[in-house]
Amino acid sequence: MSLLSNEVEVLRRSPLFQGIEPARLKLIAFTSETALFAPGDVLFRQGEMGDSAYVILSGEVAVLAQSPVGEIELARLGEQEIVGEIGILCDVPRTATVRACGEVKTLRIGKECLSEMLDAFPTMAQAMLRELAFRLSHTSSELVQLRTEAAGEKH
């Protein structure tokens, strides 16, 4: 199987790209670039402006945020997941740093390509909204739990 075929297969299995015909997936894979990261390499840093999103083809990344007590791990993401889309969608600086946990292979999708795909495929936009809503829900639950624990410690 060719490299392009492997990339198309990972995109096809990703919830974000379901419902997009194979020819379009091939175009995404062709117009994007493969990026390899060694363990500990940073894909992007919190505060940088985003110009691309990354679909993880293999490996795992840690999503990290700076806090008053130091760096905290927010999430771990693996194959078929996308990271870096918030900066593209909202034109805001990166909300977190993303670091490779081991050998990581990604498909780097540029801002223009991703924007065009979201405009052309409402199902892709809906899938991205679902993923962002899921992440927000998870973050909100964690925040409630931490605040409840902190309130309990005060009493």
KESEVEX-108967 format. One record per residue (C-alpha): residue in one letter; residue number from 1; x, y, z. Coordinates in nm, 2 decimals, always signed. Layout:
! KESEVEX-108967
 residu num      X      Y      Z
      a NUM      X      Y      Z
...
//
This chain:
! KESEVEX-108967
 residu num      X      Y      Z
      m   1  +0.00  +0.00  +0.00
      s   2  +0.14  +0.34  -0.09
      l   3  +0.20  +0.62  +0.16
      l   4  -0.08  +0.82  +0.02
      s   5  -0.32  +0.52  +0.05
      n   6  -0.22  +0.48  +0.41
      e   7  -0.29  +0.85  +0.48
      v   8  -0.62  +0.83  +0.31
      e   9  -0.71  +0.52  +0.51
      v  10  -0.64  +0.69  +0.84
      l  11  -0.84  +0.99  +0.73
      r  12  -1.13  +0.77  +0.62
      r  13  -1.14  +0.61  +0.97
      s  14  -1.13  +0.94  +1.15
      p  15  -1.48  +1.06  +1.26
      l  16  -1.40  +1.40  +1.13
      f  17  -1.36  +1.29  +0.77
      q  18  -1.64  +1.03  +0.76
      g  19  -1.88  +1.08  +0.47
      i  20  -1.62  +1.25  +0.25
      e  21  -1.56  +1.06  -0.07
      p  22  -1.23  +0.89  -0.12
      a  23  -1.12  +1.13  -0.41
      r  24  -1.16  +1.43  -0.17
      l  25  -0.97  +1.25  +0.10
      k  26  -0.69  +1.17  -0.15
      l  27  -0.68  +1.55  -0.23
      i  28  -0.65  +1.64  +0.14
      a  29  -0.37  +1.39  +0.18
      f  30  -0.20  +1.51  -0.13
      t  31  -0.22  +1.88  -0.05
      s  32  -0.11  +1.82  +0.31
      e  33  +0.24  +1.73  +0.43
      t  34  +0.36  +1.44  +0.64
      a  35  +0.55  +1.55  +0.95
      l  36  +0.75  +1.32  +1.17
      f  37  +0.83  +1.40  +1.54
      a  38  +1.07  +1.23  +1.77
      p  39  +0.99  +1.16  +2.14
      g  40  +0.97  +1.49  +2.32
      d  41  +0.94  +1.71  +2.00
      v  42  +0.69  +1.99  +2.01
      l  43  +0.43  +2.01  +1.73
      f  44  +0.34  +2.36  +1.84
      r  45  +0.35  +2.58  +2.15
      q  46  +0.09  +2.75  +2.36
      g  47  +0.06  +3.12  +2.25
      e  48  +0.18  +3.07  +1.89
      m  49  -0.06  +3.16  +1.61
      g  50  -0.20  +2.86  +1.44
      d  51  -0.15  +2.80  +1.06
      s  52  -0.23  +2.43  +1.05
      a  53  -0.40  +2.14  +1.22
      y  54  -0.25  +1.79  +1.26
      v  55  -0.42  +1.46  +1.21
      i  56  -0.22  +1.19  +1.40
      l  57  -0.14  +0.91  +1.16
      s  58  +0.05  +0.71  +1.42
      g  59  +0.18  +0.76  +1.78
      e  60  +0.05  +0.96  +2.07
      v  61  +0.08  +1.33  +2.17
      a  62  +0.03  +1.50  +2.50
      v  63  -0.17  +1.83  +2.51
      l  64  -0.01  +2.05  +2.78
      a  65  -0.10  +2.39  +2.92
      q  66  +0.10  +2.63  +3.13
      s  67  -0.05  +2.72  +3.47
      p  68  +0.06  +2.90  +3.78
      v  69  +0.18  +2.57  +3.92
      g  70  +0.36  +2.47  +3.60
      e  71  +0.28  +2.26  +3.30
      i  72  -0.03  +2.03  +3.33
      e  73  -0.13  +1.76  +3.09
      l  74  -0.48  +1.82  +2.96
      a  75  -0.52  +1.52  +2.73
      r  76  -0.35  +1.25  +2.53
      l  77  -0.44  +1.20  +2.17
      g  78  -0.36  +0.92  +1.93
      e  79  -0.42  +0.78  +1.58
      q  80  -0.71  +0.94  +1.38
      e  81  -0.74  +1.23  +1.61
      i  82  -0.69  +1.60  +1.52
      v  83  -0.51  +1.86  +1.72
      g  84  -0.46  +2.23  +1.65
      e  85  -0.79  +2.30  +1.49
      i  86  -0.90  +2.56  +1.75
      g  87  -0.64  +2.81  +1.65
      i  88  -0.74  +2.78  +1.29
      l  89  -1.12  +2.80  +1.35
      c  90  -1.11  +3.09  +1.59
      d  91  -0.80  +3.28  +1.47
      v  92  -0.66  +3.28  +1.83
      p  93  -0.32  +3.18  +1.96
      r  94  -0.27  +2.82  +2.04
      t  95  -0.44  +2.72  +2.36
      a  96  -0.19  +2.45  +2.45
      t  97  +0.14  +2.30  +2.37
      v  98  +0.14  +1.96  +2.20
      r  99  +0.44  +1.73  +2.25
      a 100  +0.51  +1.39  +2.10
      c 101  +0.51  +1.11  +2.36
      g 102  +0.70  +0.88  +2.13
      e 103  +0.76  +0.86  +1.76
      v 104  +0.47  +1.04  +1.60
      k 105  +0.37  +1.07  +1.23
      t 106  +0.11  +1.34  +1.14
      l 107  -0.06  +1.49  +0.84
      r 108  -0.02  +1.86  +0.86
      i 109  -0.33  +2.03  +0.71
      g 110  -0.30  +2.40  +0.63
      k 111  -0.55  +2.65  +0.74
      e 112  -0.68  +2.73  +0.39
      c 113  -0.73  +2.36  +0.31
      l 114  -0.91  +2.29  +0.63
      s 115  -1.14  +2.60  +0.59
      e 116  -1.23  +2.49  +0.24
      m 117  -1.31  +2.14  +0.35
      l 118  -1.54  +2.27  +0.63
      d 119  -1.72  +2.50  +0.38
      a 120  -1.76  +2.22  +0.13
      f 121  -1.86  +1.94  +0.37
      p 122  -2.12  +2.04  +0.63
      t 123  -2.09  +1.68  +0.78
      m 124  -1.72  +1.75  +0.85
      a 125  -1.80  +2.08  +1.02
      q 126  -2.06  +1.90  +1.23
      a 127  -1.81  +1.63  +1.33
      m 128  -1.56  +1.89  +1.43
      l 129  -1.83  +2.08  +1.63
      r 130  -1.92  +1.75  +1.80
      e 131  -1.55  +1.68  +1.89
      l 132  -1.50  +2.04  +2.02
      a 133  -1.83  +2.01  +2.22
      f 134  -1.71  +1.68  +2.37
      r 135  -1.37  +1.83  +2.47
      l 136  -1.55  +2.13  +2.63
      s 137  -1.79  +1.90  +2.82
      h 138  -1.49  +1.69  +2.94
      t 139  -1.31  +2.01  +3.05
      s 140  -1.62  +2.15  +3.22
      s 141  -1.66  +1.82  +3.42
      e 142  -1.30  +1.83  +3.53
      l 143  -1.34  +2.20  +3.63
      v 144  -1.65  +2.12  +3.84
      q 145  -1.47  +1.83  +4.01
      l 146  -1.16  +2.04  +4.09
      r 147  -1.37  +2.32  +4.23
      t 148  -1.58  +2.08  +4.44
      e 149  -1.26  +1.93  +4.58
      a 150  -1.11  +2.28  +4.64
      a 151  -1.43  +2.39  +4.82
      g 152  -1.42  +2.07  +5.03
      e 153  -1.07  +2.15  +5.14
      k 154  -1.17  +2.50  +5.26
      h 155  -1.43  +2.36  +5.50
//
